[in-house]
Amino acid sequence: MPRLLLQVVRTKSRELFTITIILLCFGIALLTSEFGLSLALGAFLAGLVISESEYAHQATSDVLPFKDSFMGLFFVSIGMLLNVAYITDNYVKSWWRLH
């Protein structure tokens, strides 16, 4: 990984560095998934690899603006799992039992 990041940094392209960091995280996560481990473990391992490189501070500053977008995507995806019909049906049934 240090050689890959060094080659990307030598191009002096901030966009290429950001894309490389994001693809590295997704790639390691998918690789661990192929071995039957979780995607979260792969993302964690990718974070460890990047944080141990000499470009960790640059990676953090470049990826930090995406934090709000990823957080929004996370909460939207969790909200999409919510079954509103189930909640309203059970709430109505429990309300009628109490009254």
LUMKOLKOL-676577 format. One record per atom (N, C-alpha, C, O): residue in one letter; residue number from 1; x, y, z. Coordinates in steps of 0.1 Angstrom, whole numbers, plus 5000, padded with zeros to 4 digits. Example, Ala and Ser with C-alpha at 12.3 -4.5 7.8 and 13.67 -1.06 7.14 Angstrom:
# residues 2
('A' 1 (5132 4943 5078))
('A' 1 (5123 4955 5078))
('A' 1 (5132 4967 5078))
('A' 1 (5142 4967 5085))
('S' 2 (5128 4978 5071))
('S' 2 (5137 4989 5071))
('S' 2 (5129 5000 5079))
('S' 2 (5134 5011 5080))
END
This chain:
# residues 99
('M' 1 (5008 4988 5000))
('M' 1 (5000 5000 5000))
('M' 1 (5008 5013 5000))
('M' 1 (5005 5022 4993))
('P' 2 (5019 5013 5007))
('P' 2 (5027 5026 5007))
('P' 2 (5032 5029 4993))
('P' 2 (5032 5041 4990))
('R' 3 (5036 5019 4985))
('R' 3 (5040 5022 4972))
('R' 3 (5029 5028 4963))
('R' 3 (5031 5037 4955))
('L' 4 (5017 5022 4964))
('L' 4 (5006 5027 4957))
('L' 4 (5003 5041 4960))
('L' 4 (5001 5049 4952))
('L' 5 (5002 5044 4973))
('L' 5 (4999 5057 4978))
('L' 5 (5010 5067 4973))
('L' 5 (5007 5079 4970))
('L' 6 (5022 5063 4974))
('L' 6 (5033 5071 4969))
('L' 6 (5032 5075 4954))
('L' 6 (5034 5086 4951))
('Q' 7 (5028 5065 4946))
('Q' 7 (5027 5068 4932))
('Q' 7 (5015 5077 4929))
('Q' 7 (5016 5086 4921))
('V' 8 (5004 5076 4937))
('V' 8 (4993 5085 4936))
('V' 8 (4996 5099 4940))
('V' 8 (4993 5109 4934))
('V' 9 (5004 5100 4951))
('V' 9 (5008 5113 4956))
('V' 9 (5017 5120 4946))
('V' 9 (5016 5133 4945))
('R' 10 (5026 5113 4940))
('R' 10 (5035 5119 4930))
('R' 10 (5028 5125 4918))
('R' 10 (5033 5134 4912))
('T' 11 (5015 5121 4915))
('T' 11 (5008 5127 4904))
('T' 11 (5003 5141 4908))
('T' 11 (5000 5149 4899))
('K' 12 (5003 5144 4921))
('K' 12 (4999 5157 4926))
('K' 12 (4984 5160 4922))
('K' 12 (4981 5172 4921))
('S' 13 (4976 5150 4921))
('S' 13 (4962 5152 4918))
('S' 13 (4954 5148 4931))
('S' 13 (4954 5137 4935))
('R' 14 (4948 5158 4937))
('R' 14 (4940 5156 4949))
('R' 14 (4928 5147 4946))
('R' 14 (4924 5138 4955))
('E' 15 (4922 5148 4935))
('E' 15 (4910 5140 4931))
('E' 15 (4914 5126 4930))
('E' 15 (4907 5117 4934))
('L' 16 (4925 5123 4923))
('L' 16 (4930 5109 4922))
('L' 16 (4933 5103 4936))
('L' 16 (4930 5091 4938))
('F' 17 (4939 5111 4945))
('F' 17 (4942 5106 4958))
('F' 17 (4929 5102 4965))
('F' 17 (4928 5092 4972))
('T' 18 (4919 5111 4965))
('T' 18 (4906 5109 4971))
('T' 18 (4900 5096 4966))
('T' 18 (4895 5088 4973))
('I' 19 (4899 5095 4953))
('I' 19 (4893 5083 4946))
('I' 19 (4901 5070 4950))
('I' 19 (4894 5060 4952))
('T' 20 (4914 5071 4951))
('T' 20 (4922 5060 4954))
('T' 20 (4919 5055 4969))
('T' 20 (4917 5043 4971))
('I' 21 (4917 5065 4978))
('I' 21 (4914 5061 4992))
('I' 21 (4901 5055 4993))
('I' 21 (4899 5045 5000))
('I' 22 (4891 5060 4986))
('I' 22 (4877 5055 4987))
('I' 22 (4877 5041 4980))
('I' 22 (4871 5032 4986))
('L' 23 (4883 5040 4969))
('L' 23 (4883 5026 4962))
('L' 23 (4891 5016 4970))
('L' 23 (4888 5004 4970))
('L' 24 (4901 5021 4977))
('L' 24 (4909 5012 4986))
('L' 24 (4900 5006 4997))
('L' 24 (4900 4994 5000))
('C' 25 (4892 5015 5003))
('C' 25 (4883 5011 5014))
('C' 25 (4873 5001 5009))
('C' 25 (4870 4991 5015))
('F' 26 (4866 5005 4997))
('F' 26 (4856 4996 4992))
('F' 26 (4863 4982 4987))
('F' 26 (4857 4972 4989))
('G' 27 (4874 4983 4981))
('G' 27 (4881 4971 4976))
('G' 27 (4884 4961 4987))
('G' 27 (4882 4949 4986))
('I' 28 (4890 4966 4998))
('I' 28 (4894 4958 5009))
('I' 28 (4881 4952 5016))
('I' 28 (4881 4941 5020))
('A' 29 (4871 4960 5017))
('A' 29 (4858 4956 5023))
('A' 29 (4852 4944 5014))
('A' 29 (4848 4934 5020))
('L' 30 (4852 4946 5001))
('L' 30 (4847 4935 4992))
('L' 30 (4856 4923 4993))
('L' 30 (4851 4912 4992))
('L' 31 (4869 4925 4994))
('L' 31 (4878 4913 4995))
('L' 31 (4875 4905 5007))
('L' 31 (4875 4893 5007))
('T' 32 (4873 4912 5018))
('T' 32 (4870 4904 5031))
('T' 32 (4857 4898 5030))
('T' 32 (4855 4887 5035))
('S' 33 (4847 4904 5023))
('S' 33 (4834 4898 5021))
('S' 33 (4835 4885 5013))
('S' 33 (4828 4875 5015))
('E' 34 (4844 4885 5003))
('E' 34 (4846 4873 4995))
('E' 34 (4852 4861 5003))
('E' 34 (4849 4850 5000))
('F' 35 (4859 4864 5013))
('F' 35 (4864 4854 5022))
('F' 35 (4854 4850 5033))
('F' 35 (4858 4843 5042))
('G' 36 (4842 4856 5033))
('G' 36 (4832 4852 5042))
('G' 36 (4832 4861 5055))
('G' 36 (4825 4858 5064))
('L' 37 (4840 4871 5055))
('L' 37 (4840 4880 5067))
('L' 37 (4831 4892 5064))
('L' 37 (4826 4893 5052))
('S' 38 (4828 4901 5073))
('S' 38 (4819 4912 5071))
('S' 38 (4825 4923 5064))
('S' 38 (4838 4925 5064))
('L' 39 (4817 4931 5057))
('L' 39 (4821 4943 5050))
('L' 39 (4827 4953 5060))
('L' 39 (4837 4960 5058))
('A' 40 (4821 4954 5072))
('A' 40 (4826 4963 5082))
('A' 40 (4840 4960 5087))
('A' 40 (4848 4969 5089))
('L' 41 (4843 4947 5088))
('L' 41 (4856 4943 5092))
('L' 41 (4866 4947 5081))
('L' 41 (4877 4952 5084))
('G' 42 (4862 4946 5068))
('G' 42 (4871 4950 5057))
('G' 42 (4873 4965 5057))
('G' 42 (4884 4970 5055))
('A' 43 (4863 4973 5060))
('A' 43 (4864 4987 5060))
('A' 43 (4873 4991 5072))
('A' 43 (4881 5001 5071))
('F' 44 (4872 4984 5083))
('F' 44 (4880 4987 5095))
('F' 44 (4895 4984 5091))
('F' 44 (4904 4992 5095))
('L' 45 (4897 4973 5085))
('L' 45 (4911 4969 5081))
('L' 45 (4917 4980 5071))
('L' 45 (4929 4983 5072))
('A' 46 (4908 4984 5062))
('A' 46 (4913 4995 5052))
('A' 46 (4916 5007 5060))
('A' 46 (4926 5014 5057))
('G' 47 (4908 5011 5070))
('G' 47 (4911 5023 5078))
('G' 47 (4925 5021 5085))
('G' 47 (4932 5031 5086))
('L' 48 (4927 5009 5090))
('L' 48 (4940 5007 5097))
('L' 48 (4952 5008 5087))
('L' 48 (4962 5014 5091))
('V' 49 (4950 5003 5075))
('V' 49 (4961 5003 5066))
('V' 49 (4964 5018 5062))
('V' 49 (4975 5022 5061))
('I' 50 (4953 5026 5060))
('I' 50 (4955 5040 5056))
('I' 50 (4961 5048 5067))
('I' 50 (4969 5057 5065))
('S' 51 (4956 5045 5080))
('S' 51 (4961 5053 5091))
('S' 51 (4975 5050 5094))
('S' 51 (4982 5059 5100))
('E' 52 (4980 5039 5090))
('E' 52 (4994 5036 5093))
('E' 52 (5004 5041 5082))
('E' 52 (5016 5041 5083))
('S' 53 (4998 5046 5071))
('S' 53 (5006 5052 5061))
('S' 53 (5011 5066 5064))
('S' 53 (5005 5072 5073))
('E' 54 (5021 5071 5057))
('E' 54 (5026 5084 5060))
('E' 54 (5016 5095 5054))
('E' 54 (5018 5107 5056))
('Y' 55 (5006 5091 5047))
('Y' 55 (4996 5100 5041))
('Y' 55 (4983 5100 5048))
('Y' 55 (4973 5104 5043))
('A' 56 (4983 5096 5061))
('A' 56 (4971 5094 5068))
('A' 56 (4964 5108 5070))
('A' 56 (4952 5109 5069))
('H' 57 (4972 5118 5073))
('H' 57 (4966 5131 5076))
('H' 57 (4960 5137 5063))
('H' 57 (4949 5143 5063))
('Q' 58 (4966 5135 5052))
('Q' 58 (4961 5140 5039))
('Q' 58 (4948 5132 5036))
('Q' 58 (4938 5138 5031))
('A' 59 (4948 5119 5038))
('A' 59 (4936 5111 5035))
('A' 59 (4924 5116 5044))
('A' 59 (4913 5117 5039))
('T' 60 (4927 5118 5057))
('T' 60 (4916 5123 5066))
('T' 60 (4911 5136 5061))
('T' 60 (4899 5138 5061))
('S' 61 (4919 5146 5057))
('S' 61 (4915 5159 5053))
('S' 61 (4907 5158 5040))
('S' 61 (4898 5166 5038))
('D' 62 (4911 5149 5031))
('D' 62 (4904 5148 5018))
('D' 62 (4891 5141 5019))
('D' 62 (4882 5144 5012))
('V' 63 (4890 5131 5028))
('V' 63 (4877 5123 5029))
('V' 63 (4867 5130 5039))
('V' 63 (4856 5126 5038))
('L' 64 (4872 5138 5048))
('L' 64 (4863 5144 5058))
('L' 64 (4851 5151 5052))
('L' 64 (4840 5150 5058))
('P' 65 (4851 5158 5041))
('P' 65 (4839 5164 5035))
('P' 65 (4828 5154 5032))
('P' 65 (4817 5157 5031))
('F' 66 (4832 5141 5029))
('F' 66 (4822 5131 5026))
('F' 66 (4815 5126 5038))
('F' 66 (4806 5118 5037))
('K' 67 (4820 5129 5050))
('K' 67 (4814 5124 5062))
('K' 67 (4799 5126 5063))
('K' 67 (4792 5117 5066))
('D' 68 (4795 5138 5061))
('D' 68 (4780 5141 5062))
('D' 68 (4772 5134 5051))
('D' 68 (4761 5129 5054))
('S' 69 (4778 5132 5039))
('S' 69 (4770 5125 5029))
('S' 69 (4769 5110 5033))
('S' 69 (4758 5104 5031))
('F' 70 (4780 5104 5037))
('F' 70 (4779 5090 5041))
('F' 70 (4770 5088 5053))
('F' 70 (4763 5078 5054))
('M' 71 (4770 5098 5063))
('M' 71 (4762 5097 5074))
('M' 71 (4747 5098 5070))
('M' 71 (4738 5090 5075))
('G' 72 (4744 5107 5061))
('G' 72 (4730 5108 5056))
('G' 72 (4726 5096 5049))
('G' 72 (4715 5091 5050))
('L' 73 (4735 5090 5041))
('L' 73 (4732 5077 5034))
('L' 73 (4729 5066 5044))
('L' 73 (4720 5058 5041))
('F' 74 (4737 5065 5054))
('F' 74 (4735 5055 5065))
('F' 74 (4721 5057 5071))
('F' 74 (4713 5047 5072))
('F' 75 (4717 5069 5075))
('F' 75 (4704 5070 5082))
('F' 75 (4692 5069 5072))
('F' 75 (4682 5064 5077))
('V' 76 (4694 5072 5060))
('V' 76 (4683 5070 5050))
('V' 76 (4681 5055 5048))
('V' 76 (4670 5050 5047))
('S' 77 (4692 5048 5047))
('S' 77 (4691 5033 5045))
('S' 77 (4685 5026 5057))
('S' 77 (4678 5017 5056))
('I' 78 (4688 5031 5069))
('I' 78 (4682 5025 5081))
('I' 78 (4667 5029 5082))
('I' 78 (4659 5020 5085))
('G' 79 (4664 5041 5078))
('G' 79 (4650 5045 5077))
('G' 79 (4642 5037 5067))
('G' 79 (4630 5034 5069))
('M' 80 (4648 5033 5056))
('M' 80 (4641 5025 5046))
('M' 80 (4638 5011 5051))
('M' 80 (4629 5004 5046))
('L' 81 (4645 5006 5062))
('L' 81 (4642 4993 5067))
('L' 81 (4630 4993 5077))
('L' 81 (4625 4983 5080))
('L' 82 (4626 5005 5080))
('L' 82 (4615 5007 5090))
('L' 82 (4602 5003 5083))
('L' 82 (4598 5008 5072))
('N' 83 (4594 4994 5089))
('N' 83 (4582 4989 5084))
('N' 83 (4571 4997 5091))
('N' 83 (4566 4993 5102))
('V' 84 (4566 5007 5085))
('V' 84 (4556 5016 5091))
('V' 84 (4543 5009 5093))
('V' 84 (4536 5011 5103))
('A' 85 (4539 5000 5084))
('A' 85 (4526 4993 5085))
('A' 85 (4526 4984 5098))
('A' 85 (4516 4983 5105))
('Y' 86 (4537 4978 5100))
('Y' 86 (4538 4969 5112))
('Y' 86 (4537 4977 5125))
('Y' 86 (4530 4973 5134))
('I' 87 (4544 4989 5125))
('I' 87 (4543 4997 5137))
('I' 87 (4529 5002 5139))
('I' 87 (4524 5002 5151))
('T' 88 (4522 5007 5129))
('T' 88 (4509 5012 5131))
('T' 88 (4499 5001 5134))
('T' 88 (4490 5004 5143))
('D' 89 (4500 4990 5128))
('D' 89 (4491 4979 5132))
('D' 89 (4493 4975 5146))
('D' 89 (4483 4973 5153))
('N' 90 (4505 4973 5151))
('N' 90 (4507 4969 5165))
('N' 90 (4504 4980 5175))
('N' 90 (4499 4977 5186))
('Y' 91 (4506 4993 5171))
('Y' 91 (4502 5004 5180))
('Y' 91 (4487 5005 5181))
('Y' 91 (4482 5006 5192))
('V' 92 (4480 5003 5170))
('V' 92 (4465 5003 5171))
('V' 92 (4460 4992 5179))
('V' 92 (4451 4994 5188))
('K' 93 (4466 4980 5178))
('K' 93 (4461 4968 5185))
('K' 93 (4464 4970 5200))
('K' 93 (4455 4967 5209))
('S' 94 (4475 4975 5204))
('S' 94 (4479 4977 5218))
('S' 94 (4470 4989 5224))
('S' 94 (4467 4988 5235))
('W' 95 (4467 4999 5216))
('W' 95 (4459 5010 5220))
('W' 95 (4445 5005 5223))
('W' 95 (4439 5009 5233))
('W' 96 (4439 4996 5215))
('W' 96 (4426 4991 5217))
('W' 96 (4425 4982 5229))
('W' 96 (4415 4982 5236))
('R' 97 (4436 4975 5232))
('R' 97 (4436 4966 5244))
('R' 97 (4436 4975 5257))
('R' 97 (4430 4971 5267))
('L' 98 (4443 4986 5256))
('L' 98 (4444 4994 5268))
('L' 98 (4430 5002 5271))
('L' 98 (4428 5006 5282))
('H' 99 (4423 5004 5260))
('H' 99 (4410 5012 5262))
('H' 99 (4399 5003 5261))
('H' 99 (4387 5007 5262))
END
